[in-house]
Amino acid sequence: MDNEEFEKKYVHLRMLKSIQQYLKADTEADAAVYPLRIPGDLLYQLVNLHGPEEADRIIHRILKTGLRAWSDKLYEEEFGSQRNLENFIDLMKKRIK
């Protein structure tokens, strides 16, 4: 594995770890990026039906669902299996030493 491929896998592993920690946490997000683009009518109807706080919680659940799906796809594309992931982690440890 060349250095460029190693760096790419390392960045993806860090992203996956961050998403994993975020999804496990019961607390609200520790960071926010605006503007979050969502269909305008969806937001309008959610706020009308449930109020702004519940609309925020629903949008947050939608985001978490999307993060799960996206991280699963990224994991599959980058590592493909638990064994490949473990091999990469072993390689990382060797490079650190």
Secondary structure, DSSP 4 states (H G I P E B T S, - for coil): --HHHHHHHHHHHHHHHHHHHHHH--SPPS---SPPP--HHHHHHHHHHHHHHHHHHHHHHHHHHHHHHHHHHHHHHHT-SHHHHHHHHHHHHHHH-
